């Protein structure tokens, strides 16, 4: 009969499995449709756990729409923090980078996946990739101990059930569904009790009354078998000692308890109090409490008082690590009977995690002519908390020309909100602030430094649109005339200014030059005010950008006069003279005839002089510096007129010599002299004898001068001969 019942149960389970398989197939079809609809936003793959390093996950580049030719330029890379996967730079396929253990990564969670971002450049974009890790049956069911000791009184009636220890399988899904088998024994059978959480609880059923006197102990093997393929199993040895008297096991007030505990609960906090009762008396009714088979991390966090059943917190909780615990509490009486109950502890989230900001990519520097909306940074913001505590908003405080735009999957893009200008700000320091919606809200910040690169968008600007320079004439060749200065707000080669001449007045290019680097204008040669009083040149300033930008300024150079020209006497001219009547030879110098009857103020002659300079340097004045009879003549200060200062008398010599000096007003003043010979006679015939004597005297003076010149030349020759002779004698003496 037991074999028949077992076969019926197995047939029912097979039918349930087939139904579950059909349901899973339907769910898979629905998920496929959903996946196709969402493929544009997220790429999903599914692989089995425990794949070796280098195993193919999927053709990531192809699924992102990238061809093999685009891969080098688009720079496909992954953005996850822990590199479970890697992408090939050659073909864009996604491969496993390290061993994946689903149980280590996701624990007992029904689903397990790894999400990360795939980044491509040129243009910059982010794609979300999700890899689902499918469970394989790589864990065998395991019991907490190798043997289970039970004490059963011989008075226990057939049909009594004794809870047995459940095995634990680290796998999930079908691979963690356990069935139990017990070695055949006529006194005991195995029954399954379904617990509130859906798991099967093995129970040992007493099939017939025990007689300690006939058999005091039993030994059987309980086998736990999972539903994986291939099947895995684990065993525990059950040792039964038949005792007397204790015929009532402990009974808990509830089969399952529930409690809620905040994750920031302090150590020693009370979780709840379990309570069990035993109908026996004496030592058989004395109940002690303890934990059954549970994972080590659960045992580390909770403790139960053996006497009171009070469960307290032994280690801090973390909602982000584990959101709930299931505790298996045992009550054991003095006779060795054990009862079990479950305590489900729900961990309540508190806002204890600030958002985490991760910079996935930062494009710096960015050119100042980048269009509005250019992506300069990709960020990922994550808050491990749940609910409103994990809902995050980001902002960019300040007045930087940047804004932040939310993307999918907790990603954000920092884009340009307005035009950039490197000349106003070559660098922007912005702080991204991420704030959750918890109470109180927690926030974190991350500073981004964005450099702005220069483009040639500014032409050189002269300090003045027109320059004026003043240069005194007779300057040295190469003298500095003026220095022009143009500034370019750009940087580097775009702001490096060079200068050259770009035209000007006639002949100006031959008179001045400009130094290309400094903008200094130099005179090519000495300037002469009398030849060129003013010149104008156009100077062009050009930067080194591509294309180059330029501007032009006009430079006017004014030549200042210097007193470099002495007055020139036009009359009386030196060596000129008038012709006497009767064909007399001209005199050596001009002469004027003044009648002896001339009164005071009589105009004798007028000295005429000019000065090539200008201004004060050309203002002339006249003075009498020498005369045979100084009291007889006077010269007009500004007119140059020579007049008699008194009436001519009979006592005055017939021949008079008058010397006048002409001075300008320069600094220093320059001058010239004019010599006028005056003959006092009533007529020209009366003056001729005097003129003849003056010519003979001039010839005698010339002969005397020639004699003195010959004498001086002879003396110099004699001195030279004497010096050579002395030098020869001195050398001969030394030899």
Residue pairs with C-beta under 8 A, 6 or more apart in sequence:
2 189
13 179
17 227
35 44
39 63
41 128
41 408
42 127
42 128
42 129
42 130
42 408
42 409
43 58
43 60
43 63
43 64
43 118
43 127
43 128
43 129
43 130
44 129
44 130
44 131
44 132
45 57
45 58
45 94
45 129
45 130
45 131
45 132
46 131
46 132
46 134
47 55
47 57
47 96
47 100
47 131
47 132
47 133
47 134
48 133
48 134
48 135
48 136
49 100
49 101
49 102
49 133
49 134
49 135
49 136
49 138
50 99
50 100
50 101
50 136
50 138
51 96
51 99
51 100
52 96
52 99
53 95
53 96
53 97
53 98
53 99
54 95
54 96
55 95
55 96
56 93
56 94
56 95
57 85
57 93
57 94
57 95
57 96
57 131
58 93
58 94
59 91
59 92
59 93
59 94
60 76
60 87
60 92
60 93
60 94
60 118
60 129
61 67
61 68
61 71
61 76
61 87
61 91
61 92
61 93
62 92
64 76
64 92
64 118
64 120
64 127
66 74
66 76
66 92
66 120
68 91
68 92
71 89
71 90
71 91
71 92
72 89
73 121
73 122
74 120
74 121
74 122
75 119
75 120
75 121
75 122
76 87
76 89
76 92
76 118
76 119
76 120
77 87
77 118
77 119
78 85
78 86
78 87
78 116
78 117
78 118
78 119
78 129
79 116
79 117
79 118
79 119
79 126
79 360
79 361
79 380
80 114
80 116
80 117
81 358
83 97
83 98
84 96
84 97
84 98
84 100
84 114
84 131
85 94
85 95
85 96
85 97
85 114
85 116
85 131
86 94
86 95
86 96
86 97
87 93
87 94
87 95
87 118
88 95
94 129
94 131
100 133
102 112
102 133
102 134
102 135
102 136
102 172
103 139
103 170
103 171
105 112
105 114
105 133
106 112
106 133
107 322
108 170
108 172
109 172
110 172
110 173
111 132
112 132
112 133
112 135
112 172
113 130
113 131
113 132
113 133
114 130
114 131
114 133
115 128
115 129
115 130
115 131
115 409
116 128
116 129
117 126
117 127
117 128
117 129
117 360
117 380
117 409
117 411
118 126
118 127
118 128
118 129
119 125
119 126
119 127
119 360
119 361
119 378
120 126
120 127
121 361
123 375
124 361
124 363
124 375
124 378
126 360
126 378
126 407
126 411
128 408
128 409
128 411
135 171
135 172
135 173
135 175
136 171
136 175
136 228
137 171
137 175
137 226
137 228
137 229
137 230
137 231
137 232
138 171
139 169
139 170
139 171
139 175
139 232
140 169
140 226
140 232
140 233
140 234
141 167
141 168
141 169
141 178
141 224
141 225
141 226
141 232
141 233
141 234
142 167
142 168
142 169
142 234
143 165
143 167
143 168
143 222
143 224
143 234
143 235
143 236
143 293
144 165
144 168
144 292
144 293
145 165
145 236
145 293
146 236
146 237
147 236
147 237
147 238
147 239
148 164
148 165
148 222
148 236
148 237
148 238
148 239
149 239
149 241
149 336
150 162
150 204
150 238
150 239
150 240
150 241
150 336
150 338
151 240
151 241
151 242
151 243
151 246
151 335
151 336
151 337
152 162
152 206
152 210
152 240
152 241
152 242
152 243
153 210
153 242
153 243
153 244
153 245
153 246
153 247
153 335
154 209
154 210
154 211
154 212
154 242
154 243
154 244
155 244
155 245
155 247
156 206
156 209
156 210
156 247
157 206
157 209
158 206
158 207
158 208
158 209
159 205
159 206
160 205
160 206
161 191
161 193
161 203
161 204
161 205
161 206
162 203
162 204
162 205
162 206
162 249
162 337
162 338
163 193
163 201
163 202
163 203
163 204
163 338
163 339
163 340
164 180
164 201
164 202
164 203
164 204
164 222
164 238
165 202
165 236
165 292
165 293
166 178
166 199
166 200
166 201
166 202
166 224
166 293
167 178
167 180
167 224
167 234
167 236
168 293
168 295
169 175
169 176
169 178
169 224
169 226
169 232
170 176
171 226
171 228
174 226
174 227
174 228
175 226
175 227
175 228
176 226
177 226
177 227
178 199
178 200
178 224
178 225
178 226
178 227
179 200
179 224
179 225
179 227
180 190
180 192
180 200
180 202
180 222
180 223
180 224
180 225
181 190
181 222
181 223
181 225
182 188
182 189
182 190
182 202
182 204
182 220
182 221
182 222
182 223
182 238
183 220
183 221
185 218
185 220
186 207
186 208
187 206
187 207
187 208
187 210
187 218
188 204
188 205
188 206
188 207
188 218
188 220
188 240
189 204
189 205
189 207
190 202
190 203
190 204
190 205
190 222
191 202
191 203
191 204
191 205
192 200
192 201
192 202
192 203
193 200
193 201
193 202
193 203
194 200
194 201
195 201
195 255
195 256
195 342
196 255
196 256
196 342
197 256
197 326
197 342
201 340
202 222
204 238
210 242
211 242
212 242
212 243
212 244
215 242
216 241
216 242
217 239
217 240
217 241
217 242
218 238
218 239
218 240
218 242
219 237
219 238
219 239
219 240
220 237
220 238
220 240
221 235
221 236
221 237
221 238
222 235
222 236
222 237
222 238
223 233
223 234
223 235
224 233
224 234
224 235
224 236
225 231
225 232
225 233
226 232
226 233
241 336
243 335
243 336
245 280
245 284
245 335
246 280
246 284
246 333
246 334
246 335
246 336
246 337
247 280
248 278
248 279
248 280
248 284
248 285
248 333
248 337
249 278
249 333
249 337
249 338
249 339
250 276
250 277
250 278
250 287
250 331
250 332
250 333
250 337
250 338
250 339
251 276
251 277
251 278
251 279
251 339
252 274
252 275
252 276
252 329
252 331
252 339
252 340
252 341
253 274
253 275
253 276
253 277
254 341
255 341
255 342
256 341
256 342
256 343
256 344
257 272
257 274
257 341
257 342
257 343
257 344
258 343
258 344
258 346
259 271
259 272
259 311
259 343
259 344
259 345
259 346
260 345
260 346
260 348
261 269
261 271
261 313
261 317
261 345
261 346
261 347
261 348
262 317
262 347
262 348
262 350
263 316
263 317
263 318
263 319
263 347
263 348
263 349
263 350
263 352
264 317
264 350
264 352
265 313
265 317
266 313
267 313
267 314
267 315
267 316
268 312
268 313
269 312
269 313
270 310
270 311
270 312
271 302
271 311
271 312
271 313
271 343
271 345
272 311
272 343
273 308
273 309
273 310
273 311
274 289
274 304
274 309
274 311
274 329
274 331
274 341
274 343
275 309
276 287
276 289
276 309
276 331
276 339
276 341
277 287
278 284
278 285
278 286
278 287
278 333
278 337
279 285
280 333
280 335
282 334
283 334
283 335
284 333
284 334
284 335
284 337
285 333
285 334
286 333
286 334
287 331
287 332
287 333
288 306
288 307
288 331
288 332
289 304
289 305
289 306
289 307
289 308
289 309
289 329
289 330
289 331
289 332
290 304
290 306
290 329
290 330
290 332
291 299
291 302
291 304
291 327
291 328
291 329
291 330
292 328
292 329
292 330
292 340
293 328
294 326
294 327
294 328
297 322
298 325
298 326
298 327
300 314
300 315
301 313
301 314
301 315
301 317
301 325
302 311
302 312
302 313
302 314
302 325
302 327
302 345
303 311
303 312
303 314
304 310
304 311
304 312
304 329
305 311
305 312
309 329
309 331
311 327
311 329
311 343
317 347
318 347
319 347
319 348
319 349
319 350
319 385
319 386
320 353
320 384
320 385
322 347
323 346
323 347
323 349
324 344
324 345
324 346
324 347
325 344
325 345
325 347
326 342
326 343
326 344
326 345
327 342
327 343
327 344
327 345
328 340
328 341
328 342
328 343
329 340
329 341
329 342
329 343
330 338
330 339
330 340
331 338
331 339
331 340
331 341
332 338
349 385
349 386
349 387
349 389
350 385
350 389
351 385
351 389
351 436
351 438
351 439
351 440
351 441
351 442
352 385
352 442
353 383
353 384
353 385
353 389
353 442
354 383
354 434
354 436
354 442
354 443
354 444
355 381
355 382
355 383
355 392
355 434
355 435
355 436
355 442
355 443
355 444
356 381
356 382
356 383
356 384
356 434
356 444
357 379
357 380
357 381
357 432
357 434
357 444
357 445
357 446
358 379
358 380
358 381
358 382
359 377
359 378
359 379
359 446
359 448
360 378
360 379
360 380
360 411
361 377
361 378
362 376
362 377
362 448
362 450
363 375
363 376
363 377
364 376
364 449
364 450
364 451
365 450
365 451
365 452
365 453
366 374
366 376
366 416
366 420
366 450
366 451
366 452
366 453
367 420
367 452
367 453
367 454
367 455
368 419
368 420
368 421
368 422
368 452
368 453
368 454
368 455
368 457
369 420
369 455
369 457
370 376
370 416
370 420
371 416
372 416
372 417
372 418
372 419
373 415
373 416
374 415
374 416
375 413
375 414
375 415
376 402
376 414
376 415
376 416
376 450
377 413
377 414
377 448
377 450
378 411
378 412
378 413
378 414
379 394
379 404
379 411
379 412
379 413
379 414
379 432
379 446
380 409
380 410
380 411
380 412
381 392
381 394
381 410
381 411
381 412
381 434
382 392
382 410
383 389
383 390
383 391
383 392
383 434
383 436
384 390
385 436
385 438
388 436
388 437
388 438
388 439
389 436
389 437
389 438
390 436
391 436
391 437
392 410
392 434
392 435
392 436
392 437
393 434
393 435
393 437
394 404
394 406
394 412
394 432
394 433
394 434
394 435
395 404
395 432
395 433
395 435
396 402
396 403
396 404
396 414
396 430
396 431
396 432
396 433
397 431
397 433
398 430
398 431
400 428
400 429
400 430
401 416
401 417
401 418
401 419
401 420
401 428
402 414
402 415
402 416
402 417
402 428
402 430
402 450
403 414
403 415
403 416
403 417
404 412
404 413
404 414
404 415
404 432
405 412
405 413
405 414
405 415
406 412
407 413
412 432
414 430
414 432
414 448
420 452
421 452
422 452
422 453
422 454
422 455
422 490
422 491
423 458
423 489
423 490
425 452
426 451
426 452
426 454
426 491
427 449
427 450
427 451
427 452
428 449
428 450
428 452
429 447
429 448
429 449
429 450
430 447
430 448
430 450
431 445
431 446
431 447
431 448
432 445
432 446
432 447
432 448
433 443
433 444
433 445
434 443
434 444
434 445
434 446
435 441
435 442
435 443
436 442
436 443
454 490
454 491
454 492
454 494
454 495
455 490
455 494
455 545
456 490
456 494
456 543
456 545
456 546
456 547
456 548
456 549
457 490
458 488
458 489
458 490
458 494
458 495
458 543
458 549
459 488
459 543
459 549
459 550
459 551
460 486
460 487
460 488
460 497
460 541
460 542
460 543
460 549
460 550
460 551
461 486
461 487
461 488
461 551
462 484
462 485
462 486
462 541
462 551
462 553
463 484
463 485
463 486
463 487
464 484
464 553
465 553
465 554
466 553
466 554
466 555
466 556
467 482
467 484
467 553
467 554
467 555
467 556
468 555
468 556
468 558
469 481
469 482
469 521
469 555
469 556
469 557
469 558
470 557
470 558
470 560
471 479
471 481
471 523
471 527
471 557
471 558
471 559
471 560
472 559
472 560
472 562
473 526
473 527
473 528
473 529
473 530
473 559
473 560
473 561
473 562
473 564
474 526
474 527
474 528
474 562
474 564
475 523
475 526
475 527
476 523
476 526
477 523
477 524
477 525
477 526
478 522
478 523
478 524
479 522
479 523
480 520
480 521
480 522
481 512
481 521
481 522
481 523
481 557
482 520
482 521
482 555
482 557
483 518
483 519
483 520
483 521
484 499
484 514
484 519
484 521
484 539
484 541
484 553
484 555
485 519
486 497
486 499
486 519
486 541
486 551
486 553
487 497
488 494
488 495
488 496
488 497
488 543
488 549
489 495
490 543
490 545
493 543
493 544
493 545
494 543
494 544
494 545
495 543
495 544
496 543
496 544
497 519
497 541
497 542
497 543
498 516
498 517
498 541
498 542
498 543
498 544
499 514
499 515
499 516
499 517
499 518
499 519
499 539
499 540
499 541
499 542
500 514
500 516
500 539
500 540
500 542
501 509
501 512
501 513
501 514
501 537
501 538
501 539
501 540
502 538
502 539
502 540
502 552
503 537
503 538
504 535
504 536
504 537
504 538
505 535
505 536
505 537
507 532
507 535
508 535
508 536
508 537
508 557
509 537
510 524
511 523
511 524
511 525
511 527
511 532
511 535
512 521
512 522
512 523
512 524
512 535
512 537
512 557
513 521
513 522
513 524
514 520
514 521
514 522
514 537
514 539
515 522
519 539
519 541
521 537
521 539
521 555
521 557
527 559
528 559
529 559
529 560
529 561
529 562
529 613
529 614
530 565
530 612
530 613
532 559
533 558
533 559
534 556
534 557
534 558
534 559
535 556
535 557
535 559
536 554
536 555
536 556
536 557
537 554
537 555
537 557
538 552
538 553
538 554
538 555
539 552
539 553
539 554
539 555
540 550
540 551
540 552
541 550
541 551
541 552
541 553
542 548
542 549
542 550
543 549
543 550
561 613
561 614
561 615
561 617
562 613
562 617
562 666
563 613
563 617
563 664
563 666
563 667
563 668
563 669
563 670
564 613
565 611
565 612
565 613
565 617
565 670
566 611
566 664
566 670
566 671
566 672
567 609
567 610
567 611
567 620
567 662
567 663
567 664
567 670
567 671
567 672
568 609
568 610
568 611
568 612
568 672
569 607
569 608
569 609
569 662
569 672
569 673
569 674
570 608
570 609
570 610
571 590
571 605
571 606
571 607
571 608
571 674
572 589
572 590
572 605
572 607
572 674
572 675
572 676
573 590
574 589
574 675
575 588
575 589
576 586
576 589
576 590
577 586
577 587
577 588
577 589
577 590
577 591
578 586
578 587
578 590
578 591
579 586
580 586
580 587
580 684
580 688
580 691
581 684
581 685
581 688
582 688
584 688
584 691
584 692
585 695
587 677
587 691
587 694
587 695
588 694
588 695
588 698
589 675
589 677
590 605
590 676
590 677
591 676
591 677
591 678
591 679
591 687
591 691
592 604
592 605
592 676
592 677
592 678
592 679
593 678
593 679
593 681
593 683
593 684
593 687
594 602
594 604
594 644
594 648
594 656
594 678
594 679
594 680
594 681
595 648
595 680
595 681
595 682
596 648
596 649
596 650
596 652
596 680
596 681
596 682
597 648
597 682
598 644
598 647
598 648
599 644
599 647
600 644
600 645
600 646
600 647
601 643
601 644
602 643
602 644
602 648
603 641
603 642
603 643
604 633
604 642
604 643
604 644
604 658
604 676
604 678
605 641
605 642
605 676
606 639
606 640
606 641
606 642
607 622
607 635
607 640
607 641
607 642
607 660
607 662
607 674
607 676
608 640
609 620
609 622
609 640
609 662
609 672
609 674
611 617
611 618
611 619
611 620
611 664
612 618
613 664
613 666
616 664
616 665
616 666
617 664
617 665
617 666
618 664
619 664
619 665
620 638
620 640
620 662
620 663
620 664
621 637
621 638
621 662
621 663
621 665
622 635
622 636
622 637
622 638
622 639
622 640
622 660
622 661
622 662
622 663
623 635
623 637
623 660
623 661
623 663
624 630
624 633
624 634
624 635
624 642
624 658
624 659
624 660
625 659
625 660
625 661
625 673
626 657
626 658
626 659
627 633
627 656
627 657
627 658
627 659
628 653
628 655
628 656
628 657
628 658
629 652
629 653
629 656
631 645
631 646
632 644
632 645
632 646
632 648
632 652
632 656
633 642
633 643
633 644
633 645
633 656
633 658
633 678
634 642
634 643
634 644
634 645
635 641
635 642
635 643
635 660
636 642
636 643
640 660
640 662
642 658
642 660
642 676
648 680
652 680
653 680
654 679
654 680
654 681
654 687
654 690
655 677
655 678
655 679
655 680
655 690
655 694
656 677
656 678
656 679
656 680
657 675
657 676
657 677
657 678
658 675
658 676
658 677
658 678
659 673
659 674
659 675
659 676
660 673
660 674
660 676
661 671
661 672
661 673
661 674
662 671
662 672
662 673
662 674
663 669
663 670
663 671
664 670
664 671
677 694
679 687
679 690
679 691
681 687
681 690
